[in-house]
């Protein structure tokens, strides 16, 4: 048994087995056959052959093996192989003799074997593990996989390829689908009885041959009905035709004819039933289709309607399309992105997950110019860019700031407040004089230069008993921000225009401010007490600037008045009161106080701010926040300096106790506690620093862009020589001090705009209050001048400034201050230098003279042609109208005498300082420089 297994496993081609074994496949050789009967029969055959070796040596067809088996019959060496128990010795001998007598013919090649034998061999040698889809090659008996159409060994095609299902025929719309009806058991039995003949003895079942030719296509129901009519018609024909037809046809037995007639009747019945089923199915389908149409259209439609309007159908279809809701586009959810106040382009690209080169290209596509990787973006710009990449920007916010409460929609239940009226117009048009008459005072006489340089806030009680708050704004061009602030805080604007001067630049500017603030306007044509005035010209000039008075069809009142004589002042008061009643100004007196800083100054009591109350009630002890400073109110004073207990909406009041000087125009809000006020101020200071950082960042970006552009230009033009860069205008330093913050603002705006591309005013510092010792030291260190506007100067500070060489520029009138600043800047302007020729000479000869024994100097012999040649003036030598030397003379002689000058038509000898390159025929010019001082205009 073991020997048989070893021989079947062996794949050596030189192994000559003496045992007849059936042909094996590759897979059967690799596997062990665990069947005991199979291996036992082989071992029995082998043993029987060995026992009768002497008897059948000559008669065996199978040769013995060429080698002696290495293994014994069992595991032990002395153990003999047990004999087979299936056959006896006599039976085995007789079988061998029979095989020797009838030798088996050589097997034919596999290709010539009949199919039955090949199948038997394949069944006999079927592998142990085989899938149903596998197949065995008939040529080389190789076990092939079912997916292979050819044998991978000999490339023989698969004899039984798998049959793929044929594609279904396409539906012919002209042929209706007929559902066949199942025939009953009776019809099938009768058909078998008629068509199956009885079986004869020793023969198989005889079937009646039926010739059937399938039609080219299936008949429709209409064609089937016509065929039935044609077949029924012969029954009604004449007997002569029936007999002729019967004679032509083959003779049939009576039994067969009867069976055929019965079968034909049954077929007709089945056809009729099929037709009825099809009609019923068709009706049901039409009914379902009609119901679906009615449900979709929302109405019942008559199929036999004759009057049909296609335009109506089109309109109904459009209405249905409009009723359809558009498909909701689901946008992808944006990812949150936290952004700082400032971020560079490279960092933003990393955060967004985009390559820097692609990110910069995208920025250039959406409008950025000259962007590089180090360009800094603010939070708002970075947020807009992040939205392009489907991110939701989240900015750093804080709830520490104070904000004003929203205005109520319905103010009818609130108490009335005094209206705020602003007097605006050109400088010296009589605004303050007009206001003095209204409040029965003489403020204009006390103002420096007769012009207003502060915003004055006054509360005036009119003859009618109604209180009105007036704001007097300066008309000079330097006080632009004051006028803009006055227009924003006011309810009514009184535009003062001089009848003898008409509309001026500041008048036009006041009109623009009033229109931008959307504030109603009243025109007061002042100075009507003068002679030769023309109010009609004023109205025409106002109409040119979109101010239409009532006389010209507009809604603006124009009232002729005179601030000196009081002409028309009652009419002006009535117009103001009437307009304020129409506007019906109301405000809440409860809740937190709100207001605006009109002016801020420094007095003996400290820092004081004039506040116009907008809402709420301000009392002593309240905590207020204005801009980046706060205060706990110590005292409240009105415009007359009287201490009051509280200030209601519409009242101007002076508030002291500020920690820092508040800025004019800043909003005033009430805080619940000191700690809350400090937190708000700290937060606003931080935001202010961030804002300044943003401005610095913008300047850095501009500088980087200019540097990059300069590098590109230098790279494009390599042949251009390097030139010295301009150092820019020369800066003249100033320190500004004034009495109120509004004046500081006006002076800073005026001084900062003075200069040109050669010299420019540079403001180091500005503040409210008197000049201090620190200001003197700062000015001395930075070589600056101190501008003191409308404020007193301590005599000790004046002596200290004189000792340290600091110039104090004390002024009370704004235009005088501007002229003084221009003169200061003019001192630093480079002067205009011109050259005036005083004499001309021509070199006629050259000779040498000996000086001090051995030194020889080359002398130019000249003849004076024009003017005077002076030894102390500069000279220049020209050759072919080109200057070849500029300098001075070392000697001027006539014969042997040293002279200071030589006049026309005289001869002299000249020697030049450190230059001897002259030639005969050169021209010498003596000239002087004329220095002309320049002034700023």
Secondary structure in CASP SS format (residue, H / E / C, confidence):
PFRMAT SS
TARGET T0000
AUTHOR 0000-0000-0000
METHOD secondary structure of the structure
MODEL  1
X C 1.00
X H 1.00
X H 1.00
X H 1.00
X H 1.00
X H 1.00
X H 1.00
X H 1.00
X H 1.00
X C 1.00
X C 1.00
X C 1.00
X C 1.00
X C 1.00
X C 1.00
X C 1.00
X C 1.00
X C 1.00
X C 1.00
X C 1.00
X C 1.00
X C 1.00
X C 1.00
X C 1.00
X C 1.00
X H 1.00
X H 1.00
X H 1.00
X H 1.00
X H 1.00
X C 1.00
X C 1.00
X C 1.00
X C 1.00
X C 1.00
X H 1.00
X H 1.00
X H 1.00
X H 1.00
X H 1.00
X H 1.00
X H 1.00
X H 1.00
X H 1.00
X H 1.00
X H 1.00
X H 1.00
X H 1.00
X H 1.00
X H 1.00
X H 1.00
X C 1.00
X C 1.00
X C 1.00
X C 1.00
X C 1.00
X C 1.00
X C 1.00
X C 1.00
X C 1.00
X C 1.00
X C 1.00
X C 1.00
X C 1.00
X C 1.00
X C 1.00
X C 1.00
X C 1.00
X C 1.00
X C 1.00
X C 1.00
X C 1.00
X C 1.00
X C 1.00
X C 1.00
X C 1.00
X C 1.00
X C 1.00
X C 1.00
X C 1.00
X C 1.00
X C 1.00
X C 1.00
X C 1.00
X C 1.00
X C 1.00
X C 1.00
X C 1.00
X H 1.00
X H 1.00
X H 1.00
X H 1.00
X H 1.00
X H 1.00
X H 1.00
X H 1.00
X H 1.00
X H 1.00
X H 1.00
X H 1.00
X H 1.00
X C 1.00
X C 1.00
X C 1.00
X C 1.00
X C 1.00
X C 1.00
X C 1.00
X C 1.00
X H 1.00
X H 1.00
X H 1.00
X C 1.00
X C 1.00
X H 1.00
X H 1.00
X H 1.00
X H 1.00
X H 1.00
X H 1.00
X H 1.00
X H 1.00
X H 1.00
X H 1.00
X C 1.00
X C 1.00
X C 1.00
X C 1.00
X C 1.00
X C 1.00
X C 1.00
X C 1.00
X C 1.00
X C 1.00
X E 1.00
X E 1.00
X C 1.00
X C 1.00
X C 1.00
X C 1.00
X C 1.00
X C 1.00
X E 1.00
X E 1.00
X C 1.00
X C 1.00
X C 1.00
X C 1.00
X C 1.00
X E 1.00
X C 1.00
X C 1.00
X C 1.00
X C 1.00
X C 1.00
X C 1.00
X E 1.00
X C 1.00
X C 1.00
X C 1.00
X C 1.00
X C 1.00
X C 1.00
X C 1.00
X C 1.00
X C 1.00
X C 1.00
X C 1.00
X C 1.00
X C 1.00
X C 1.00
X C 1.00
X C 1.00
X C 1.00
X C 1.00
X C 1.00
X C 1.00
X C 1.00
X C 1.00
X C 1.00
X C 1.00
X C 1.00
X C 1.00
X C 1.00
X H 1.00
X H 1.00
X H 1.00
X H 1.00
X H 1.00
X H 1.00
X H 1.00
X H 1.00
X H 1.00
X H 1.00
X H 1.00
X E 1.00
X C 1.00
X C 1.00
X C 1.00
X C 1.00
X C 1.00
X C 1.00
X C 1.00
X C 1.00
X C 1.00
X C 1.00
X E 1.00
X C 1.00
X C 1.00
X C 1.00
X C 1.00
X C 1.00
X C 1.00
X C 1.00
X C 1.00
X C 1.00
X C 1.00
X C 1.00
X C 1.00
X C 1.00
X H 1.00
X H 1.00
X H 1.00
X H 1.00
X H 1.00
X H 1.00
X H 1.00
X H 1.00
X H 1.00
X H 1.00
X H 1.00
X H 1.00
X H 1.00
X H 1.00
X H 1.00
X H 1.00
X C 1.00
X C 1.00
X H 1.00
X H 1.00
X H 1.00
X H 1.00
X H 1.00
X H 1.00
X H 1.00
X H 1.00
X H 1.00
X H 1.00
X C 1.00
X C 1.00
X C 1.00
X C 1.00
X C 1.00
X H 1.00
X H 1.00
X H 1.00
X H 1.00
X H 1.00
X H 1.00
X H 1.00
X H 1.00
X H 1.00
X H 1.00
X H 1.00
X H 1.00
X H 1.00
X H 1.00
X H 1.00
X H 1.00
X H 1.00
X H 1.00
X H 1.00
X H 1.00
X H 1.00
X H 1.00
X H 1.00
X H 1.00
X H 1.00
X H 1.00
X H 1.00
X H 1.00
X H 1.00
X H 1.00
X H 1.00
X H 1.00
X H 1.00
X H 1.00
X H 1.00
X H 1.00
X H 1.00
X H 1.00
X H 1.00
X H 1.00
X H 1.00
X H 1.00
X H 1.00
X H 1.00
X C 1.00
X C 1.00
X C 1.00
X C 1.00
X C 1.00
X C 1.00
X C 1.00
X C 1.00
X C 1.00
X C 1.00
X C 1.00
X C 1.00
X H 1.00
X H 1.00
X H 1.00
X H 1.00
X H 1.00
X H 1.00
X H 1.00
X H 1.00
X H 1.00
X H 1.00
X H 1.00
X H 1.00
X H 1.00
X H 1.00
X C 1.00
X C 1.00
X C 1.00
X C 1.00
X C 1.00
X C 1.00
X C 1.00
X C 1.00
X C 1.00
X C 1.00
X C 1.00
X E 1.00
X E 1.00
X E 1.00
X E 1.00
X E 1.00
X C 1.00
X C 1.00
X E 1.00
X E 1.00
X E 1.00
X H 1.00
X H 1.00
X H 1.00
X H 1.00
X H 1.00
X H 1.00
X H 1.00
X H 1.00
X C 1.00
X C 1.00
X C 1.00
X H 1.00
X H 1.00
X H 1.00
X H 1.00
X H 1.00
X H 1.00
X H 1.00
X H 1.00
X H 1.00
X H 1.00
X C 1.00
X C 1.00
X C 1.00
X C 1.00
X C 1.00
X C 1.00
X C 1.00
X C 1.00
X C 1.00
X C 1.00
X E 1.00
X E 1.00
X E 1.00
X H 1.00
X H 1.00
X H 1.00
X H 1.00
X H 1.00
X H 1.00
X H 1.00
X H 1.00
X H 1.00
X H 1.00
X C 1.00
X C 1.00
X E 1.00
X E 1.00
X E 1.00
X E 1.00
X E 1.00
X C 1.00
X C 1.00
X C 1.00
X C 1.00
X C 1.00
X C 1.00
X C 1.00
X C 1.00
X C 1.00
X C 1.00
X C 1.00
X C 1.00
X C 1.00
X C 1.00
X C 1.00
X C 1.00
X C 1.00
X C 1.00
X C 1.00
X C 1.00
X E 1.00
X C 1.00
X C 1.00
X C 1.00
X E 1.00
X E 1.00
X E 1.00
X E 1.00
X E 1.00
X E 1.00
X C 1.00
X C 1.00
X C 1.00
X C 1.00
X C 1.00
X H 1.00
X H 1.00
X H 1.00
X H 1.00
X H 1.00
X H 1.00
X H 1.00
X H 1.00
X H 1.00
X C 1.00
X C 1.00
X C 1.00
X H 1.00
X H 1.00
X H 1.00
X H 1.00
X C 1.00
X H 1.00
X H 1.00
X H 1.00
X C 1.00
X C 1.00
X C 1.00
X C 1.00
X C 1.00
X E 1.00
X E 1.00
X E 1.00
X E 1.00
X E 1.00
X E 1.00
X C 1.00
X C 1.00
X C 1.00
X C 1.00
X C 1.00
X E 1.00
X E 1.00
X E 1.00
X E 1.00
X E 1.00
X E 1.00
X C 1.00
X C 1.00
X C 1.00
X C 1.00
X H 1.00
X H 1.00
X H 1.00
X H 1.00
X H 1.00
X H 1.00
X H 1.00
X H 1.00
X H 1.00
X H 1.00
X H 1.00
X H 1.00
X H 1.00
X C 1.00
X C 1.00
X E 1.00
X E 1.00
X E 1.00
X E 1.00
X E 1.00
X E 1.00
X E 1.00
X C 1.00
X C 1.00
X C 1.00
X C 1.00
X C 1.00
X C 1.00
X H 1.00
X H 1.00
X H 1.00
X H 1.00
X H 1.00
X H 1.00
X H 1.00
X H 1.00
X H 1.00
X H 1.00
X H 1.00
X H 1.00
X C 1.00
X C 1.00
X C 1.00
X E 1.00
X E 1.00
X E 1.00
X E 1.00
X E 1.00
X E 1.00
X E 1.00
X C 1.00
X C 1.00
X C 1.00
X C 1.00
X C 1.00
X C 1.00
X C 1.00
X C 1.00
X H 1.00
X H 1.00
X H 1.00
X H 1.00
X H 1.00
X H 1.00
X H 1.00
X H 1.00
X H 1.00
X H 1.00
X C 1.00
X C 1.00
X C 1.00
X C 1.00
X E 1.00
X H 1.00
X H 1.00
X H 1.00
X C 1.00
X C 1.00
X C 1.00
X E 1.00
X E 1.00
X E 1.00
X E 1.00
X E 1.00
X C 1.00
X C 1.00
X C 1.00
X C 1.00
X C 1.00
X C 1.00
X C 1.00
X C 1.00
X H 1.00
X H 1.00
X H 1.00
X H 1.00
X H 1.00
X H 1.00
X H 1.00
X H 1.00
X H 1.00
X H 1.00
X H 1.00
X H 1.00
X H 1.00
X H 1.00
X H 1.00
X C 1.00
X C 1.00
X E 1.00
X C 1.00
X C 1.00
X C 1.00
X C 1.00
X C 1.00
X C 1.00
X C 1.00
X E 1.00
X E 1.00
X E 1.00
X E 1.00
X E 1.00
X E 1.00
X E 1.00
X E 1.00
X E 1.00
X E 1.00
X C 1.00
X C 1.00
X E 1.00
X E 1.00
X E 1.00
X E 1.00
X E 1.00
X E 1.00
X E 1.00
X E 1.00
X E 1.00
X E 1.00
X C 1.00
X C 1.00
X E 1.00
X E 1.00
X C 1.00
X C 1.00
X C 1.00
X E 1.00
X E 1.00
X E 1.00
X E 1.00
X C 1.00
X C 1.00
X E 1.00
X E 1.00
X E 1.00
X E 1.00
X C 1.00
X C 1.00
X C 1.00
X E 1.00
X E 1.00
X C 1.00
X C 1.00
X C 1.00
X C 1.00
X C 1.00
X E 1.00
X E 1.00
X C 1.00
X E 1.00
X E 1.00
X C 1.00
X C 1.00
X C 1.00
X C 1.00
X E 1.00
X E 1.00
X E 1.00
X E 1.00
X E 1.00
X C 1.00
X E 1.00
X C 1.00
X C 1.00
X C 1.00
X C 1.00
X C 1.00
X C 1.00
X C 1.00
X C 1.00
X E 1.00
X E 1.00
X E 1.00
X E 1.00
X E 1.00
X C 1.00
X C 1.00
X H 1.00
X H 1.00
X H 1.00
X H 1.00
X H 1.00
X H 1.00
X H 1.00
X H 1.00
X H 1.00
X H 1.00
X H 1.00
X H 1.00
X H 1.00
X H 1.00
X H 1.00
X H 1.00
X H 1.00
X H 1.00
X H 1.00
X H 1.00
X H 1.00
X H 1.00
X H 1.00
X H 1.00
X H 1.00
X H 1.00
X H 1.00
X H 1.00
X H 1.00
X H 1.00
X H 1.00
X H 1.00
X H 1.00
X H 1.00
X H 1.00
X H 1.00
X H 1.00
X H 1.00
X H 1.00
X H 1.00
X H 1.00
X H 1.00
X H 1.00
X C 1.00
X C 1.00
X C 1.00
X C 1.00
X C 1.00
X C 1.00
X C 1.00
X C 1.00
X C 1.00
X C 1.00
X C 1.00
X C 1.00
X C 1.00
X E 1.00
X E 1.00
X E 1.00
X E 1.00
X E 1.00
X E 1.00
X E 1.00
X E 1.00
X E 1.00
X C 1.00
X E 1.00
X H 1.00
X H 1.00
X H 1.00
X H 1.00
X H 1.00
X H 1.00
X H 1.00
X H 1.00
X H 1.00
X H 1.00
X H 1.00
X H 1.00
X C 1.00
X C 1.00
X E 1.00
X C 1.00
X C 1.00
X C 1.00
X E 1.00
X E 1.00
X E 1.00
X E 1.00
X E 1.00
X E 1.00
X E 1.00
X E 1.00
X E 1.00
X E 1.00
X C 1.00
X C 1.00
X C 1.00
X C 1.00
X H 1.00
X H 1.00
X H 1.00
X H 1.00
X H 1.00
X H 1.00
X H 1.00
X H 1.00
X H 1.00
X H 1.00
X C 1.00
X C 1.00
X E 1.00
X E 1.00
X E 1.00
X E 1.00
X E 1.00
X C 1.00
X C 1.00
X C 1.00
X C 1.00
X C 1.00
X H 1.00
X H 1.00
X H 1.00
X H 1.00
X H 1.00
X H 1.00
X H 1.00
X H 1.00
X H 1.00
X C 1.00
X C 1.00
X C 1.00
X C 1.00
X E 1.00
X E 1.00
X E 1.00
X E 1.00
X C 1.00
X C 1.00
X H 1.00
X H 1.00
X H 1.00
X H 1.00
X H 1.00
X H 1.00
X H 1.00
X H 1.00
X H 1.00
X H 1.00
X H 1.00
X H 1.00
X H 1.00
X C 1.00
X C 1.00
X C 1.00
X C 1.00
X C 1.00
X E 1.00
X E 1.00
X E 1.00
X E 1.00
X E 1.00
X E 1.00
X E 1.00
X E 1.00
X E 1.00
X E 1.00
X E 1.00
X E 1.00
X E 1.00
X E 1.00
X E 1.00
X E 1.00
X E 1.00
X E 1.00
X E 1.00
X E 1.00
X C 1.00
X C 1.00
X C 1.00
X E 1.00
X E 1.00
X E 1.00
X E 1.00
X E 1.00
X E 1.00
X E 1.00
X E 1.00
X E 1.00
X E 1.00
X E 1.00
X E 1.00
X E 1.00
X C 1.00
X E 1.00
X E 1.00
X C 1.00
X C 1.00
X C 1.00
X E 1.00
X E 1.00
X E 1.00
X E 1.00
X E 1.00
X E 1.00
X C 1.00
X C 1.00
X E 1.00
X E 1.00
X E 1.00
X E 1.00
X E 1.00
X E 1.00
X C 1.00
X E 1.00
X E 1.00
X E 1.00
X E 1.00
X E 1.00
X E 1.00
X C 1.00
X C 1.00
X E 1.00
X E 1.00
X C 1.00
X C 1.00
X E 1.00
X E 1.00
X C 1.00
X C 1.00
X C 1.00
X C 1.00
X E 1.00
X E 1.00
X E 1.00
X E 1.00
X E 1.00
X E 1.00
X C 1.00
X C 1.00
X E 1.00
X C 1.00
X C 1.00
X C 1.00
X C 1.00
X C 1.00
X C 1.00
X C 1.00
X E 1.00
X E 1.00
X E 1.00
X E 1.00
X E 1.00
X E 1.00
X E 1.00
X E 1.00
X E 1.00
X E 1.00
X C 1.00
X C 1.00
X C 1.00
X C 1.00
X C 1.00
END
